[in-house]
Amino acid sequence: MDKLNRGDIGEIKSNNNPHALVKYTMECVAILLDEKTDWDHIKKQILGDASLLSRLKNLKGENMTL
């Protein structure tokens, strides 16, 4: 997480047809953030969120439900 930056996020966002593993990883991130898992939502809402990296760094595992 500490090695990611906004440029990395922008690179993922600019890809209209990401590699299956990138897409799968971002779907997992969407689940962790309690967001929709479709690529359009991920691209616009999650990857477009300027505070995404801080949101991910501040996730608390004990607050998650199964």
N, CA, C and O atoms as a CHARMM CRD file, in Angstrom:
* protein
*
  264
    1    1 MET  N      0.80800  -1.19400   0.00000 PROA 1      0.00000
    2    1 MET  CA     0.00000   0.00000   0.00000 PROA 1      0.00000
    3    1 MET  C      0.85300   1.26000   0.00000 PROA 1      0.00000
    4    1 MET  O      0.50800   2.24600  -0.65200 PROA 1      0.00000
    5    2 ASP  N      1.94600   1.23200   0.71700 PROA 2      0.00000
    6    2 ASP  CA     2.76600   2.44300   0.81100 PROA 2      0.00000
    7    2 ASP  C      3.45700   2.78300  -0.50400 PROA 2      0.00000
    8    2 ASP  O      3.91200   3.91200  -0.69100 PROA 2      0.00000
    9    3 LYS  N      3.53900   1.83000  -1.40500 PROA 3      0.00000
   10    3 LYS  CA     4.20500   2.07800  -2.68200 PROA 3      0.00000
   11    3 LYS  C      3.25200   2.56200  -3.75800 PROA 3      0.00000
   12    3 LYS  O      3.70000   3.01800  -4.81000 PROA 3      0.00000
   13    4 LEU  N      1.94800   2.47600  -3.52600 PROA 4      0.00000
   14    4 LEU  CA     0.96600   2.96600  -4.49200 PROA 4      0.00000
   15    4 LEU  C      0.87500   4.48300  -4.43800 PROA 4      0.00000
   16    4 LEU  O      1.03700   5.09200  -3.38100 PROA 4      0.00000
   17    5 ASN  N      0.61200   5.08400  -5.59600 PROA 5      0.00000
   18    5 ASN  CA     0.40200   6.52800  -5.62500 PROA 5      0.00000
   19    5 ASN  C     -0.74300   6.84100  -6.58700 PROA 5      0.00000
   20    5 ASN  O     -1.27400   5.94000  -7.23700 PROA 5      0.00000
   21    6 ARG  N     -1.12100   8.11100  -6.67800 PROA 6      0.00000
   22    6 ARG  CA    -2.23700   8.51200  -7.54100 PROA 6      0.00000
   23    6 ARG  C     -1.95200   8.18200  -9.00600 PROA 6      0.00000
   24    6 ARG  O     -2.88300   7.90000  -9.76000 PROA 6      0.00000
   25    7 GLY  N     -0.70900   8.21100  -9.41500 PROA 7      0.00000
   26    7 GLY  CA    -0.35600   7.85100 -10.78600 PROA 7      0.00000
   27    7 GLY  C     -0.68300   6.40400 -11.09500 PROA 7      0.00000
   28    7 GLY  O     -1.16200   6.08600 -12.18400 PROA 7      0.00000
   29    8 ASP  N     -0.42100   5.52400 -10.13500 PROA 8      0.00000
   30    8 ASP  CA    -0.75200   4.11000 -10.29900 PROA 8      0.00000
   31    8 ASP  C     -2.26300   3.93300 -10.43300 PROA 8      0.00000
   32    8 ASP  O     -2.74000   3.16800 -11.27100 PROA 8      0.00000
   33    9 ILE  N     -3.00000   4.64800  -9.59600 PROA 9      0.00000
   34    9 ILE  CA    -4.46400   4.58100  -9.63300 PROA 9      0.00000
   35    9 ILE  C     -4.96200   5.09600 -10.98800 PROA 9      0.00000
   36    9 ILE  O     -5.85800   4.50100 -11.58600 PROA 9      0.00000
   37   10 GLY  N     -4.39100   6.18300 -11.46300 PROA 10     0.00000
   38   10 GLY  CA    -4.76600   6.74600 -12.75500 PROA 10     0.00000
   39   10 GLY  C     -4.51000   5.79000 -13.90400 PROA 10     0.00000
   40   10 GLY  O     -5.29100   5.72100 -14.85300 PROA 10     0.00000
   41   11 GLU  N     -3.41800   5.05800 -13.81600 PROA 11     0.00000
   42   11 GLU  CA    -3.09600   4.08100 -14.85400 PROA 11     0.00000
   43   11 GLU  C     -4.14300   2.97700 -14.90500 PROA 11     0.00000
   44   11 GLU  O     -4.55400   2.55800 -15.98700 PROA 11     0.00000
   45   12 ILE  N     -4.57100   2.51100 -13.75600 PROA 12     0.00000
   46   12 ILE  CA    -5.61600   1.48400 -13.70700 PROA 12     0.00000
   47   12 ILE  C     -6.92500   2.05300 -14.25000 PROA 12     0.00000
   48   12 ILE  O     -7.61800   1.40300 -15.03300 PROA 12     0.00000
   49   13 LYS  N     -7.25000   3.26700 -13.82700 PROA 13     0.00000
   50   13 LYS  CA    -8.50000   3.90700 -14.23700 PROA 13     0.00000
   51   13 LYS  C     -8.56500   4.11700 -15.74500 PROA 13     0.00000
   52   13 LYS  O     -9.64400   4.01400 -16.32800 PROA 13     0.00000
   53   14 SER  N     -7.45300   4.40600 -16.37900 PROA 14     0.00000
   54   14 SER  CA    -7.44500   4.69900 -17.80900 PROA 14     0.00000
   55   14 SER  C     -7.61600   3.45300 -18.67300 PROA 14     0.00000
   56   14 SER  O     -7.81600   3.55900 -19.88300 PROA 14     0.00000
   57   15 ASN  N     -7.53900   2.29900 -18.07300 PROA 15     0.00000
   58   15 ASN  CA    -7.64700   1.05100 -18.81300 PROA 15     0.00000
   59   15 ASN  C     -9.11500   0.63400 -18.93900 PROA 15     0.00000
   60   15 ASN  O     -9.76300   0.32700 -17.93900 PROA 15     0.00000
   61   16 ASN  N     -9.63200   0.62500 -20.15900 PROA 16     0.00000
   62   16 ASN  CA   -11.02900   0.24500 -20.38100 PROA 16     0.00000
   63   16 ASN  C    -11.25200  -1.25700 -20.29700 PROA 16     0.00000
   64   16 ASN  O    -12.35800  -1.70500 -19.99400 PROA 16     0.00000
   65   17 ASN  N    -10.22200  -2.03000 -20.55900 PROA 17     0.00000
   66   17 ASN  CA   -10.33500  -3.47900 -20.51300 PROA 17     0.00000
   67   17 ASN  C     -9.13900  -4.03700 -19.73900 PROA 17     0.00000
   68   17 ASN  O     -8.18600  -4.53400 -20.33800 PROA 17     0.00000
   69   18 PRO  N     -9.19200  -3.95200 -18.40100 PROA 18     0.00000
   70   18 PRO  CA    -8.02900  -4.36200 -17.60600 PROA 18     0.00000
   71   18 PRO  C     -7.81900  -5.87400 -17.63200 PROA 18     0.00000
   72   18 PRO  O     -8.73500  -6.64300 -17.92600 PROA 18     0.00000
   73   19 HSD  N     -6.60700  -6.27200 -17.32200 PROA 19     0.00000
   74   19 HSD  CA    -6.26900  -7.68300 -17.18100 PROA 19     0.00000
   75   19 HSD  C     -7.20200  -8.29600 -16.13800 PROA 19     0.00000
   76   19 HSD  O     -7.61600  -7.61600 -15.19900 PROA 19     0.00000
   77   20 ALA  N     -7.52500  -9.55200 -16.29700 PROA 20     0.00000
   78   20 ALA  CA    -8.47400 -10.23000 -15.40000 PROA 20     0.00000
   79   20 ALA  C     -8.05400 -10.12600 -13.92700 PROA 20     0.00000
   80   20 ALA  O     -8.90600  -9.95600 -13.05500 PROA 20     0.00000
   81   21 LEU  N     -6.75500 -10.22500 -13.64400 PROA 21     0.00000
   82   21 LEU  CA    -6.30300 -10.15200 -12.24900 PROA 21     0.00000
   83   21 LEU  C     -6.45700  -8.74500 -11.67000 PROA 21     0.00000
   84   21 LEU  O     -6.74800  -8.58900 -10.48400 PROA 21     0.00000
   85   22 VAL  N     -6.26200  -7.72800 -12.50000 PROA 22     0.00000
   86   22 VAL  CA    -6.46100  -6.35100 -12.05100 PROA 22     0.00000
   87   22 VAL  C     -7.94300  -6.13600 -11.74600 PROA 22     0.00000
   88   22 VAL  O     -8.30200  -5.55900 -10.72000 PROA 22     0.00000
   89   23 LYS  N     -8.78200  -6.60100 -12.63900 PROA 23     0.00000
   90   23 LYS  CA   -10.23300  -6.45800 -12.46000 PROA 23     0.00000
   91   23 LYS  C    -10.69200  -7.19600 -11.20100 PROA 23     0.00000
   92   23 LYS  O    -11.47400  -6.66300 -10.41400 PROA 23     0.00000
   93   24 TYR  N    -10.20800  -8.41300 -11.01800 PROA 24     0.00000
   94   24 TYR  CA   -10.56000  -9.20400  -9.83700 PROA 24     0.00000
   95   24 TYR  C    -10.11500  -8.50000  -8.55400 PROA 24     0.00000
   96   24 TYR  O    -10.86800  -8.43300  -7.58300 PROA 24     0.00000
   97   25 THR  N     -8.89600  -7.98000  -8.55800 PROA 25     0.00000
   98   25 THR  CA    -8.38200  -7.27300  -7.38700 PROA 25     0.00000
   99   25 THR  C     -9.23500  -6.06000  -7.06600 PROA 25     0.00000
  100   25 THR  O     -9.55300  -5.80900  -5.90300 PROA 25     0.00000
  101   26 MET  N     -9.60800  -5.30300  -8.09800 PROA 26     0.00000
  102   26 MET  CA   -10.44000  -4.11300  -7.87500 PROA 26     0.00000
  103   26 MET  C    -11.85400  -4.48000  -7.43200 PROA 26     0.00000
  104   26 MET  O    -12.47800  -3.73000  -6.68200 PROA 26     0.00000
  105   27 GLU  N    -12.36300  -5.61500  -7.88300 PROA 27     0.00000
  106   27 GLU  CA   -13.65700  -6.08700  -7.39400 PROA 27     0.00000
  107   27 GLU  C    -13.56100  -6.41200  -5.90300 PROA 27     0.00000
  108   27 GLU  O    -14.49100  -6.13200  -5.14700 PROA 27     0.00000
  109   28 CYS  N    -12.45200  -6.99700  -5.48100 PROA 28     0.00000
  110   28 CYS  CA   -12.22600  -7.28200  -4.05600 PROA 28     0.00000
  111   28 CYS  C    -12.14100  -5.98700  -3.25700 PROA 28     0.00000
  112   28 CYS  O    -12.68700  -5.89700  -2.15800 PROA 28     0.00000
  113   29 VAL  N    -11.46600  -4.99900  -3.80000 PROA 29     0.00000
  114   29 VAL  CA   -11.38200  -3.69500  -3.14400 PROA 29     0.00000
  115   29 VAL  C    -12.78100  -3.10400  -3.00400 PROA 29     0.00000
  116   29 VAL  O    -13.11700  -2.55000  -1.95700 PROA 29     0.00000
  117   30 ALA  N    -13.59100  -3.21700  -4.04300 PROA 30     0.00000
  118   30 ALA  CA   -14.96300  -2.70000  -3.99500 PROA 30     0.00000
  119   30 ALA  C    -15.75600  -3.38000  -2.88400 PROA 30     0.00000
  120   30 ALA  O    -16.51100  -2.72700  -2.16400 PROA 30     0.00000
  121   31 ILE  N    -15.58500  -4.67900  -2.75000 PROA 31     0.00000
  122   31 ILE  CA   -16.28000  -5.40800  -1.68200 PROA 31     0.00000
  123   31 ILE  C    -15.82500  -4.91300  -0.31700 PROA 31     0.00000
  124   31 ILE  O    -16.65200  -4.69400   0.56900 PROA 31     0.00000
  125   32 LEU  N    -14.52600  -4.73500  -0.13900 PROA 32     0.00000
  126   32 LEU  CA   -14.00100  -4.23900   1.13600 PROA 32     0.00000
  127   32 LEU  C    -14.54700  -2.85300   1.47400 PROA 32     0.00000
  128   32 LEU  O    -14.75900  -2.52600   2.64200 PROA 32     0.00000
  129   33 LEU  N    -14.77200  -2.04100   0.43300 PROA 33     0.00000
  130   33 LEU  CA   -15.27900  -0.68500   0.64000 PROA 33     0.00000
  131   33 LEU  C    -16.80900  -0.63200   0.62700 PROA 33     0.00000
  132   33 LEU  O    -17.40000   0.44400   0.71300 PROA 33     0.00000
  133   34 ASP  N    -17.44100  -1.79900   0.51800 PROA 34     0.00000
  134   34 ASP  CA   -18.90500  -1.90200   0.48200 PROA 34     0.00000
  135   34 ASP  C    -19.47700  -1.08800  -0.68400 PROA 34     0.00000
  136   34 ASP  O    -20.41200  -0.30500  -0.51500 PROA 34     0.00000
  137   35 GLU  N    -18.89600  -1.29000  -1.86200 PROA 35     0.00000
  138   35 GLU  CA   -19.29900  -0.59500  -3.08600 PROA 35     0.00000
  139   35 GLU  C    -19.72600  -1.62500  -4.13100 PROA 35     0.00000
  140   35 GLU  O    -19.50200  -2.82300  -3.96000 PROA 35     0.00000
  141   36 LYS  N    -20.34100  -1.14700  -5.21300 PROA 36     0.00000
  142   36 LYS  CA   -20.71800  -2.01900  -6.32300 PROA 36     0.00000
  143   36 LYS  C    -19.45200  -2.56800  -6.97600 PROA 36     0.00000
  144   36 LYS  O    -18.40500  -1.92000  -6.97500 PROA 36     0.00000
  145   37 THR  N    -19.56900  -3.77900  -7.53600 PROA 37     0.00000
  146   37 THR  CA   -18.38700  -4.44400  -8.08200 PROA 37     0.00000
  147   37 THR  C    -18.30100  -4.39900  -9.60500 PROA 37     0.00000
  148   37 THR  O    -17.39700  -5.01300 -10.17300 PROA 37     0.00000
  149   38 ASP  N    -19.21200  -3.69000 -10.29300 PROA 38     0.00000
  150   38 ASP  CA   -19.09800  -3.62600 -11.74800 PROA 38     0.00000
  151   38 ASP  C    -18.00300  -2.63600 -12.13500 PROA 38     0.00000
  152   38 ASP  O    -17.77000  -1.64600 -11.44000 PROA 38     0.00000
  153   39 TRP  N    -17.33100  -2.91700 -13.26000 PROA 39     0.00000
  154   39 TRP  CA   -16.15500  -2.14700 -13.65700 PROA 39     0.00000
  155   39 TRP  C    -16.45800  -0.66600 -13.84100 PROA 39     0.00000
  156   39 TRP  O    -15.64300   0.18000 -13.47300 PROA 39     0.00000
  157   40 ASP  N    -17.62600  -0.33600 -14.41000 PROA 40     0.00000
  158   40 ASP  CA   -17.96900   1.07800 -14.61300 PROA 40     0.00000
  159   40 ASP  C    -18.02200   1.83300 -13.28500 PROA 40     0.00000
  160   40 ASP  O    -17.52400   2.95400 -13.17900 PROA 40     0.00000
  161   41 HSD  N    -18.62500   1.21400 -12.27900 PROA 41     0.00000
  162   41 HSD  CA   -18.68700   1.84900 -10.96300 PROA 41     0.00000
  163   41 HSD  C    -17.28600   1.96300 -10.35800 PROA 41     0.00000
  164   41 HSD  O    -16.91100   3.00600  -9.82200 PROA 41     0.00000
  165   42 ILE  N    -16.53100   0.88500 -10.45200 PROA 42     0.00000
  166   42 ILE  CA   -15.16800   0.90000  -9.90600 PROA 42     0.00000
  167   42 ILE  C    -14.35300   2.01900 -10.55400 PROA 42     0.00000
  168   42 ILE  O    -13.66200   2.77500  -9.87100 PROA 42     0.00000
  169   43 LYS  N    -14.44200   2.11100 -11.86100 PROA 43     0.00000
  170   43 LYS  CA   -13.65500   3.08900 -12.60500 PROA 43     0.00000
  171   43 LYS  C    -14.05900   4.52000 -12.25100 PROA 43     0.00000
  172   43 LYS  O    -13.20000   5.37200 -12.02500 PROA 43     0.00000
  173   44 LYS  N    -15.35700   4.78200 -12.20500 PROA 44     0.00000
  174   44 LYS  CA   -15.83100   6.14600 -11.98100 PROA 44     0.00000
  175   44 LYS  C    -15.80900   6.54200 -10.51000 PROA 44     0.00000
  176   44 LYS  O    -15.32200   7.61800 -10.16400 PROA 44     0.00000
  177   45 GLN  N    -16.32700   5.69300  -9.65300 PROA 45     0.00000
  178   45 GLN  CA   -16.51300   6.06700  -8.24600 PROA 45     0.00000
  179   45 GLN  C    -15.30400   5.73900  -7.36700 PROA 45     0.00000
  180   45 GLN  O    -14.84600   6.58400  -6.59800 PROA 45     0.00000
  181   46 ILE  N    -14.80100   4.53500  -7.47900 PROA 46     0.00000
  182   46 ILE  CA   -13.72600   4.12000  -6.57900 PROA 46     0.00000
  183   46 ILE  C    -12.37500   4.68200  -7.03400 PROA 46     0.00000
  184   46 ILE  O    -11.67200   5.33000  -6.25800 PROA 46     0.00000
  185   47 LEU  N    -12.02300   4.42800  -8.29300 PROA 47     0.00000
  186   47 LEU  CA   -10.73600   4.91200  -8.78300 PROA 47     0.00000
  187   47 LEU  C    -10.72600   6.42300  -8.96800 PROA 47     0.00000
  188   47 LEU  O     -9.65900   7.03200  -9.02700 PROA 47     0.00000
  189   48 GLY  N    -11.89400   7.02600  -9.05900 PROA 48     0.00000
  190   48 GLY  CA   -11.98900   8.47200  -9.17900 PROA 48     0.00000
  191   48 GLY  C    -11.97100   9.20000  -7.84700 PROA 48     0.00000
  192   48 GLY  O    -11.93200  10.42900  -7.80600 PROA 48     0.00000
  193   49 ASP  N    -11.99900   8.44800  -6.76400 PROA 49     0.00000
  194   49 ASP  CA   -12.01800   9.01500  -5.42100 PROA 49     0.00000
  195   49 ASP  C    -10.60900   9.44500  -5.01200 PROA 49     0.00000
  196   49 ASP  O     -9.71800   8.60800  -4.87200 PROA 49     0.00000
  197   50 ALA  N    -10.41400  10.72800  -4.82600 PROA 50     0.00000
  198   50 ALA  CA    -9.09400  11.25100  -4.46300 PROA 50     0.00000
  199   50 ALA  C     -8.60200  10.71600  -3.12000 PROA 50     0.00000
  200   50 ALA  O     -7.39900  10.72000  -2.85800 PROA 50     0.00000
  201   51 SER  N     -9.50800  10.26300  -2.27600 PROA 51     0.00000
  202   51 SER  CA    -9.11400   9.75800  -0.95700 PROA 51     0.00000
  203   51 SER  C     -9.04400   8.22900  -0.91800 PROA 51     0.00000
  204   51 SER  O     -9.01600   7.64300   0.16500 PROA 51     0.00000
  205   52 LEU  N     -9.01700   7.57800  -2.08200 PROA 52     0.00000
  206   52 LEU  CA    -9.02000   6.11300  -2.12800 PROA 52     0.00000
  207   52 LEU  C     -7.88100   5.50700  -1.31600 PROA 52     0.00000
  208   52 LEU  O     -8.11200   4.60800  -0.50700 PROA 52     0.00000
  209   53 LEU  N     -6.66700   5.98000  -1.51800 PROA 53     0.00000
  210   53 LEU  CA    -5.53100   5.38300  -0.81300 PROA 53     0.00000
  211   53 LEU  C     -5.66300   5.51800   0.69800 PROA 53     0.00000
  212   53 LEU  O     -5.35400   4.57800   1.43000 PROA 53     0.00000
  213   54 SER  N     -6.11100   6.65800   1.16700 PROA 54     0.00000
  214   54 SER  CA    -6.27900   6.81100   2.61900 PROA 54     0.00000
  215   54 SER  C     -7.44200   5.95800   3.12400 PROA 54     0.00000
  216   54 SER  O     -7.38200   5.43100   4.23500 PROA 54     0.00000
  217   55 ARG  N     -8.49800   5.81700   2.32200 PROA 55     0.00000
  218   55 ARG  CA    -9.60900   4.93200   2.71300 PROA 55     0.00000
  219   55 ARG  C     -9.11500   3.50400   2.88200 PROA 55     0.00000
  220   55 ARG  O     -9.48900   2.82600   3.84000 PROA 55     0.00000
  221   56 LEU  N     -8.28500   3.04700   1.96800 PROA 56     0.00000
  222   56 LEU  CA    -7.76900   1.68100   2.04200 PROA 56     0.00000
  223   56 LEU  C     -6.82200   1.50700   3.22100 PROA 56     0.00000
  224   56 LEU  O     -6.86900   0.49100   3.91400 PROA 56     0.00000
  225   57 LYS  N     -5.97200   2.48600   3.44700 PROA 57     0.00000
  226   57 LYS  CA    -5.03100   2.38900   4.57100 PROA 57     0.00000
  227   57 LYS  C     -5.73100   2.41300   5.91800 PROA 57     0.00000
  228   57 LYS  O     -5.21400   1.87800   6.89900 PROA 57     0.00000
  229   58 ASN  N     -6.90400   3.03100   5.97000 PROA 58     0.00000
  230   58 ASN  CA    -7.62300   3.16300   7.24300 PROA 58     0.00000
  231   58 ASN  C     -8.70300   2.12300   7.44000 PROA 58     0.00000
  232   58 ASN  O     -9.48600   2.22800   8.38400 PROA 58     0.00000
  233   59 LEU  N     -8.77200   1.11600   6.57500 PROA 59     0.00000
  234   59 LEU  CA    -9.77000   0.06200   6.75400 PROA 59     0.00000
  235   59 LEU  C     -9.54000  -0.66600   8.07600 PROA 59     0.00000
  236   59 LEU  O     -8.40900  -0.99100   8.43700 PROA 59     0.00000
  237   60 LYS  N    -10.59300  -0.90400   8.75900 PROA 60     0.00000
  238   60 LYS  CA   -10.52900  -1.64900  10.01400 PROA 60     0.00000
  239   60 LYS  C    -11.21500  -2.99900   9.81600 PROA 60     0.00000
  240   60 LYS  O    -12.41700  -3.05400   9.55700 PROA 60     0.00000
  241   61 GLY  N    -10.46900  -4.06200   9.93400 PROA 61     0.00000
  242   61 GLY  CA   -10.99400  -5.40500   9.72800 PROA 61     0.00000
  243   61 GLY  C    -12.11900  -5.77500  10.67900 PROA 61     0.00000
  244   61 GLY  O    -13.03200  -6.51500  10.31300 PROA 61     0.00000
  245   62 GLU  N    -12.05300  -5.26400  11.88400 PROA 62     0.00000
  246   62 GLU  CA   -13.07500  -5.62600  12.87400 PROA 62     0.00000
  247   62 GLU  C    -14.43500  -4.99400  12.55700 PROA 62     0.00000
  248   62 GLU  O    -15.44600  -5.39900  13.13200 PROA 62     0.00000
  249   63 ASN  N    -14.47600  -4.01800  11.66000 PROA 63     0.00000
  250   63 ASN  CA   -15.73200  -3.36800  11.29600 PROA 63     0.00000
  251   63 ASN  C    -16.41900  -4.04500  10.10700 PROA 63     0.00000
  252   63 ASN  O    -17.49600  -3.61600   9.69400 PROA 63     0.00000
  253   64 MET  N    -15.81200  -5.09300   9.55600 PROA 64     0.00000
  254   64 MET  CA   -16.35400  -5.77200   8.37600 PROA 64     0.00000
  255   64 MET  C    -17.25700  -6.90200   8.78000 PROA 64     0.00000
  256   64 MET  O    -17.01700  -7.59300   9.77000 PROA 64     0.00000
  257   65 THR  N    -18.31100  -7.08300   7.99100 PROA 65     0.00000
  258   65 THR  CA   -19.22900  -8.19700   8.23200 PROA 65     0.00000
  259   65 THR  C    -19.12200  -9.18100   7.08200 PROA 65     0.00000
  260   65 THR  O    -18.73100  -8.82100   5.97100 PROA 65     0.00000
  261   66 LEU  N    -19.46800 -10.41000   7.35900 PROA 66     0.00000
  262   66 LEU  CA   -19.42700 -11.44400   6.32600 PROA 66     0.00000
  263   66 LEU  C    -20.74700 -11.58300   5.64500 PROA 66     0.00000
  264   66 LEU  O    -20.89300 -12.41100   4.74500 PROA 66     0.00000
